[in-house]
Amino acid sequence: MDFKAPDLRAVEAFLYEEVRLLDDREFEKWSDLFTDDGIYWVPAKPDQKDPYDHVSLFFDDKEIRETRIKRLRHPKIHVQIPHSRTIHLVSNVTILEKGLAPADFVTRSNFIMMEDRLGDERRIYGGRYTHHLRVVDGAVRMIQKRVDLTDCDGIYPALTLPF
């Protein structure tokens, strides 16, 4: 996707493509949307300020994302047999602010994710995404994707899929 400036429609298209990759289980392509030092973070505490002062549900750098994806692809990952089918809905996309560098900016959006697995009850997750984005060679990349679940401090079954 070619991207020159933080245009709302282009940002929405990027976010929709990101969640489409998750729904289509194209996890490697999803991970490629991050910068090399990009972080995927899901706090386990409301209003958590940083991932170092409290445990997180996910706090994945590139190496951990790659390991997680390899596990999801392994034929004997019992927690994902049969694999989950998901639908992500993204709404209320806003561009909050410019980032530290001229090509960086921050967006916020709301989401709902439904997860279905044969034999299990449907799981529904919701919350807010905060994306720290950077334009690199005309393409948008994620410096950080923060997922604030509305019930982040709840009790969860095994979480294996990105939100």
ZADREN-242189 format. One line per 10 residues: number of its first residue (from 0); their letters; for each residue x, y, z of N, C-alpha, C. Coordinates in steps of 0.1 Angstrom, whole numbers. Layout:
NUM) a) X Y Z X Y Z X Y Z ~ ...
This chain:
0) mdfkapdlra) 8 -12 0 0 0 0 9 12 0 ~ 7 21 -9 15 34 -10 8 44 -1 ~ 17 50 7 12 59 18 21 71 19 ~ 17 83 17 25 95 17 24 103 30 ~ 11 104 35 9 113 47 -3 106 54 ~ -4 110 67 -15 104 75 -29 108 71 ~ -33 102 60 -47 104 55 -56 93 61 ~ -67 98 66 -76 89 74 -81 77 66 ~ -84 79 53 -89 67 45 -77 57 43 ~ -65 62 41 -54 53 39 -51 45 52
10) veaflyeevr) -52 52 63 -50 46 76 -61 35 78 ~ -73 38 76 -84 28 77 -81 16 68 ~ -77 19 56 -74 7 47 -63 -1 52 ~ -53 5 58 -42 -3 64 -47 -11 76 ~ -55 -5 85 -60 -13 96 -69 -24 92 ~ -77 -22 82 -86 -33 76 -78 -44 70 ~ -67 -40 63 -59 -51 57 -51 -58 68 ~ -47 -51 79 -40 -58 90 -49 -69 96 ~ -62 -65 99 -70 -76 105 -75 -86 95 ~ -75 -83 82 -78 -93 72 -68 -104 72
20) llddrefekw) -55 -99 74 -44 -109 74 -46 -118 86 ~ -50 -113 98 -52 -121 109 -64 -131 107 ~ -75 -126 102 -86 -135 99 -83 -146 89 ~ -75 -143 79 -71 -153 69 -59 -161 73 ~ -55 -160 86 -44 -167 92 -31 -165 84 ~ -29 -154 79 -16 -150 72 -7 -143 82 ~ -3 -151 92 4 -145 103 18 -139 99 ~ 24 -146 90 37 -141 86 36 -128 79 ~ 26 -126 70 24 -113 64 20 -102 74 ~ 12 -106 84 8 -97 95 21 -93 102
30) sdlftddgiy) 30 -102 106 42 -98 113 51 -89 105 ~ 50 -91 92 59 -83 83 54 -68 82 ~ 42 -65 88 37 -52 88 44 -44 99 ~ 51 -50 108 59 -44 119 72 -39 114 ~ 77 -28 120 91 -25 118 100 -36 124 ~ 113 -36 121 121 -46 127 121 -46 142 ~ 120 -34 148 120 -33 162 105 -32 168 ~ 95 -35 159 81 -33 163 77 -42 174 ~ 68 -38 182 63 -45 194 47 -47 193 ~ 43 -59 196 29 -62 198 26 -63 213
40) wvpakpdqkd) 17 -55 218 16 -54 233 1 -55 236 ~ -3 -64 245 -16 -65 251 -15 -65 266 ~ -17 -53 272 -16 -52 287 -26 -61 294 ~ -23 -64 306 -31 -73 315 -38 -64 326 ~ -36 -51 325 -41 -43 336 -47 -30 329 ~ -58 -25 333 -64 -13 327 -54 -1 330 ~ -53 7 320 -44 19 320 -29 16 323 ~ -25 4 320 -11 0 322 -2 10 315 ~ 8 16 321 16 26 315 27 20 307 ~ 33 9 311 44 3 303 44 -12 306
50) pydhvslffd) 50 -19 297 50 -34 298 60 -39 308 ~ 68 -30 314 79 -35 323 75 -34 338 ~ 64 -27 341 60 -26 355 49 -36 359 ~ 44 -43 350 33 -53 352 33 -63 342 ~ 29 -75 345 28 -86 335 19 -82 324 ~ 21 -87 312 12 -84 301 7 -97 295 ~ -5 -97 288 -10 -109 282 -1 -112 270 ~ 3 -102 262 13 -104 251 22 -92 252 ~ 35 -95 250 45 -84 248 55 -90 239 ~ 53 -89 226 61 -97 216 69 -87 207
60) dkeiretrik) 82 -90 207 91 -84 197 91 -93 185 ~ 99 -90 175 100 -98 163 102 -112 166 ~ 112 -115 174 116 -129 177 105 -137 183 ~ 98 -131 193 87 -138 200 75 -139 190 ~ 72 -129 182 62 -131 172 65 -143 162 ~ 77 -143 158 81 -154 149 79 -168 156 ~ 83 -169 168 82 -181 176 67 -185 178 ~ 59 -175 181 44 -177 183 38 -182 170 ~ 42 -176 158 37 -180 145 41 -194 142 ~ 54 -198 145 58 -212 143 50 -222 151
70) rlrhpkihvq) 47 -218 163 38 -227 172 24 -228 166 ~ 19 -217 161 5 -217 155 5 -226 142 ~ 16 -227 135 18 -235 123 21 -250 126 ~ 25 -253 138 29 -266 141 17 -276 140 ~ 18 -287 134 7 -296 133 2 -302 146 ~ 9 -301 156 5 -307 169 2 -297 180 ~ -2 -285 176 -6 -275 186 -21 -277 190 ~ -22 -285 200 -35 -290 204 -45 -279 207 ~ -41 -268 212 -50 -257 216 -56 -251 203 ~ -50 -254 192 -55 -249 179 -59 -260 169
80) iphsrtihlv) -64 -271 174 -69 -282 166 -84 -284 170 ~ -93 -281 161 -91 -274 148 -88 -260 151 ~ -82 -253 141 -78 -239 143 -90 -230 144 ~ -88 -219 150 -98 -209 152 -101 -202 139 ~ -114 -198 138 -118 -189 127 -121 -176 134 ~ -116 -165 129 -119 -152 135 -124 -142 126 ~ -131 -133 131 -136 -121 124 -132 -109 133 ~ -125 -99 127 -122 -87 134 -130 -76 128 ~ -136 -68 136 -144 -56 132 -136 -44 138 ~ -133 -34 129 -126 -22 134 -135 -10 131
90) snvtilekgl) -135 -1 140 -143 11 138 -137 23 146 ~ -144 35 144 -140 47 151 -125 50 150 ~ -120 49 138 -105 51 135 -103 66 136 ~ -93 70 144 -89 84 144 -73 85 144 ~ -69 96 139 -54 99 139 -52 108 151 ~ -45 104 161 -44 111 173 -33 122 173 ~ -21 119 168 -10 128 169 1 124 160 ~ 10 133 157 22 130 150 31 122 160 ~ 40 114 155 49 107 163 62 115 165 ~ 72 108 171 85 115 173 92 119 161
100) apadfvtrsn) 92 111 151 98 114 138 88 119 128 ~ 92 126 118 83 132 108 74 122 101 ~ 79 110 99 71 100 93 63 91 102 ~ 62 94 115 55 86 125 42 93 129 ~ 32 85 132 20 90 138 13 79 146 ~ 3 84 153 -5 75 162 -19 75 159 ~ -25 63 158 -39 61 156 -46 54 167 ~ -59 56 168 -67 48 178 -80 43 171 ~ -84 31 175 -96 26 169 -102 16 179 ~ -115 13 177 -121 3 185 -122 -10 177
110) fimmedrlgd) -123 -21 184 -124 -34 177 -133 -44 185 ~ -138 -53 177 -144 -66 183 -138 -77 175 ~ -135 -88 182 -130 -100 175 -138 -111 180 ~ -144 -119 171 -151 -131 174 -142 -143 170 ~ -141 -153 179 -133 -164 177 -142 -177 178 ~ -142 -185 167 -150 -197 167 -141 -209 165 ~ -143 -219 173 -137 -232 171 -147 -243 172 ~ -147 -252 163 -156 -264 164 -155 -270 177 ~ -166 -272 184 -167 -278 197 -165 -269 209 ~ -162 -257 206 -160 -247 217 -171 -236 216
120) erriyggryt) -173 -229 227 -182 -218 226 -175 -206 219 ~ -184 -198 213 -178 -186 207 -172 -177 217 ~ -161 -171 214 -154 -161 223 -155 -148 216 ~ -158 -138 224 -159 -124 219 -150 -115 227 ~ -141 -108 220 -131 -99 227 -134 -85 221 ~ -132 -75 229 -134 -62 224 -124 -52 231 ~ -122 -41 225 -113 -31 232 -109 -20 222 ~ -97 -15 225 -92 -4 217 -78 -7 212 ~ -76 -4 199 -62 -5 194 -56 9 194 ~ -43 9 197 -35 21 195 -23 17 187
130) hhlrvvdgav) -22 22 175 -12 19 166 -2 31 165 ~ 11 28 168 21 37 165 27 33 151 ~ 25 42 141 28 38 128 39 47 122 ~ 46 41 112 57 48 105 56 46 90 ~ 58 56 83 59 54 68 73 51 65 ~ 75 39 58 88 35 54 88 32 39 ~ 95 39 31 95 37 17 81 37 11 ~ 73 46 16 59 47 10 49 37 16 ~ 53 29 25 44 19 31 43 21 46 ~ 31 18 51 29 19 66 34 7 73
140) rmiqkrvdlt) 41 9 84 46 -2 92 43 2 107 ~ 41 -9 115 37 -7 129 50 -7 137 ~ 52 4 145 62 5 155 57 -2 167 ~ 45 0 170 38 -7 181 23 -8 179 ~ 18 -20 182 4 -22 182 0 -25 197 ~ -7 -17 203 -12 -19 216 -27 -22 216 ~ -30 -33 223 -44 -38 223 -49 -37 238 ~ -58 -28 240 -64 -27 254 -77 -33 254 ~ -78 -46 259 -90 -53 260 -99 -47 271 ~ -112 -46 269 -121 -40 279 -121 -48 292
150) dcdgiypalt) -118 -61 290 -117 -70 302 -104 -76 304 ~ -93 -68 302 -80 -72 302 -76 -79 315 ~ -82 -76 326 -79 -82 339 -88 -94 342 ~ -95 -99 332 -104 -110 334 -96 -123 334 ~ -103 -134 335 -97 -148 334 -99 -153 320 ~ -88 -157 314 -89 -161 300 -85 -176 299 ~ -91 -183 288 -85 -196 285 -72 -193 278 ~ -66 -204 273 -53 -202 266 -55 -192 254 ~ -47 -182 254 -47 -172 244 -35 -175 234 ~ -39 -178 222 -28 -182 212 -28 -172 200
160) lpf) -39 -166 197 -40 -158 185 -39 -143 188 ~ -33 -136 179 -32 -121 181 -46 -115 180 ~ -48 -104 187 -61 -97 186 -61 -87 175
